[in-house]
Amino acid sequence: MTFRSKTPFLLLIPAILIAIAGAVLQPIPQPLSYHNSADHRAWLGIPNFGDIVSNLPFVIVGVLGLIVLFKPGATNFVDPIERWLYTMMFASLILTAMGSAYYHLAPDNARLVCDRIPIMMVFMALLAAVIAERVSVHAGVVVFPILEIAWVASVLLWRSSELRGHGDLRFYAGVQVYSILILLLALLLPPKYTRGSDFAAVVGFYVLAKVLEGTDQQVFALGRIVSGHTLKHLAAAAASYWIVRMLLKREPIPA
């Protein structure tokens, strides 16, 4: 049995392990300190200016990605369906900029929903695209709506738990961990296109973004020039741009 033929089992096993871990762990509330970003400075009448304006690169990369996808001869997909999965990703990237800017205008749990859902849509579309390329187009198309529903449901369930007075991030965190594991497993499969190593840079920028998010206060304290959260947005936009760059440069690998 080949590694590719074991894919259904590899999709199921992490889900079972994460579900067990979630059942054992205690509920995880959303810390209110999450909304207290380091840089509150306003400029041009815009509060939290750095965290808001740093969303602009998401719009630029999203529009650029859509142009690359639909410019005649700019990209070469083996199956046209793959193009639409990336279309969903870049369109969701534009929504991410809007949701994040709305959240940072007055950060709280209610607005955080508008921030998190588009981000999840971006990640799920990318994951489905990778599955379509590394496993099969049919698998990517089948899992895409399932992944999107699971992500959105995890955000809404977290918000519902907060409204009931006992916030719980376990399902939301579990879906994130599962998605990252599946993405890494899919990237172990033989690529259909060249430039497969570009995903290493994408993952690297993503990791950098998470580190900057976790060190928001410390980065800002270095010179009070820019906060970690602002740089997080730029690192995440760089990860998205690297995907655009990959789509421009890659070619199908002959069977």
N, C-alpha and C positions, 0 to 999 in steps of 0.2 A: 504494500500500500504506500503510495507516494505521499509526500508532505501535503500537497495540494488536496488530495482526496480526504485527508484527515481534517480539512478546514472546518466542517460542521462541528466536529468534536471540540476543536480548538476554540470555536465561538461559544460553545456551551460551558466548557469547564470553568473559564474565568467568571462567567455569570453566576455559576453555582457557588464558587468560592467567595465571591464578593457578597452574595446574598447571605451566606452563612456569617461572614464577618459583620454585616449590617445588623443581623439579628442578635449578635452577641454584644455589640457596642451599645452604649447608652445614647439617647438622643443628643444630637449636636446642634445647639442653638446658633444663630447668626450673631456674632459679637457686634455690639453697637459701635465699638471702636473702629470697625471696618469702614464706617462712613466718615471717619475723621481723617481725611487725607492731610498730608503734611503741608501742602502749599495751598493756602486759602486766599492768596493775593488776588485782588481784582484789578482789571485793566480795561479801559474803554467801557466802563460800566458793567463788565461781565465778571461775575463772581467765579472763583476757582478757575481763573483764566487758563492757566497752564494745562490743567486736566481736561478742559473743554476744547481748546484750540488744537491740542495734540491728537484729536480725533480726525482732523482734516486729512491726514495721510490715508486713512481708511477709505475715504471717499475717492481720493485720487487713485489709489491702487484698484479699488473696485471698478471705477470707470475704465481705467486702463486695461484691466483684465477683460472686461466685456468687449472693448474694442479689439483686443488681440483675438478673442474667441470668434468674432464674427467678421473680421477683416478677411476678404477673400485671399486664400492661400497662405494666411499667417500661421495657421496651425494645421496639423495633420493628425486626425483621429482615426483609428482603425474602425471604430463604431461611432456613428453620430450621436448616440445616446450619451456617450462620455462627455461630449461638449456641453450637454444640458446640465449635467451634475456640476461641472465647473461654473456654469452660468448661475446656478443657484447659490454657489459659494460666493461669487463676486457680488451678486445682487444683495445677498445677506450681509456682506461686508459694508455696503453703503448703509444698510439699516442699522448695523452695529454702531456706526459713527453717530447716527441720529439718536439711538437709544442711549448710548454712553454720554453724549452731550446733555441730553435731557436729565439723566441721572445726576451728573455732576453739577448741574445748576442748583440743586437742593437735595443732596444725597440723603436718602432714607430707604427703608425696606420696600415701600410701595414702588418707588422709582427704580429700584434695583431690578425689579422684574423686567422692566423695559430695557435694561442694560444686558441682562443675562440671556434672555431668549434669543436675540439676534446672534449673539456670540455662539450659542449652541447650534444655531442653524448653519453658521459658517463651518464649524468643526464637523458637524454631521455630514454636510455635503462633501467636504474634503474626504472624510472617511469612506463614504459611499463611492467616491470617484476612485480612490485607491483600491478598494475591493473590486470595483468593476475592471480595473486594469490588471490587478495581480491575481484575482481569483476567476471571476467571469462577469461579463456585463449583466447577465441575468441576476447574479447574486447581488451586485451593486444596486440594481433597480429594486429588487425585493427588499433589501435591508434599509434603503434610504427612507421610506416613509416610517418604518418601524423605529429607526434611530431618531428621526425628527420628533415623532410622537413621544418617545421615551424621554428625550431631552426636555421638551416643553412641559411634559407632565411632571418631571422632577422639579422644575422651577415653580410650577403652580402648586405642587404639593408642599414644597417648602413654604411658600407664601401663605398657603392655607393654614399650615401649622403655626406660623407666626401670629396670624389673626386669632387663632384659638388660644394663644397665650403660652404655648410650649413649642417654640420653633425647633425644627429638626432638619438638618442638612444631610442626613445619612443617605437617602435615596439620590439626592443631587450629587453628592460626592461619589457615590458608588457608580453612577452612570458615567461620570468623568473618568474615573479610574479604569472602568471597563473599556471605554472608548479608546483611551490611550493604549491600553494593552493590545486591543484588536488592531489598532493602527500599526503598532510595532510588529505584531505577528504577520500582518499582511505585507509589510515591507520586506519580510524575510523571503517571500516568494519570488520566483523569477520575474523580472520586469518585462513588460510588453514594449517599452520605449527606452531609448537612451536617456541619459541624464538622471537615472534613478538615484544616483548619489546626492542629487540636489535636495532630496528629502532630509538628508542629514543636517543640512544648513537650516531647513525649515524647523526641524525639531530643536536645533540649537538656539535659534531665535526665540522659540516658544519657551524653552527652559529659562533663557535669559529674562524674558518678560515676567515669568513667575517669580524669579529671584528679585527682580526690581520691585515687583508688587509687594513682596514680603519685607523689603528693606526701604520702603517709602520714606520713613522718617530719617533713617540713617543717611540716605543719599542726600536728602534735602539739607541735613545738618552739615554736610561737608563744606558748603559755602553759600547756602541759601540761594542757589542759582536756579536749580531745577529739582523737582522731586522724583523719587523712584517711580511713582505712579504715572507721572507724565512720560518718563522714559519707557515705562512698560508699554504704553500705547505705541510709541515709536518702534520698539522692538517687535511687537506683534504685527505692526504694519510692514516691517521689513520682512518678516516671515511670509506674509501674503505676497509681497512684491517678488520674493524669491520663487514663488510658484508661477507668477507671470513670466519671469525670466526663464524658468524651466520649460514652460509651454512654448515659448518663442524659439528655444534652441533645440528641443528634442526631436527625434525622428523615430518612427516605428522600427523595431528590431525584426529583421526577416525571420519568419518561422523556421 
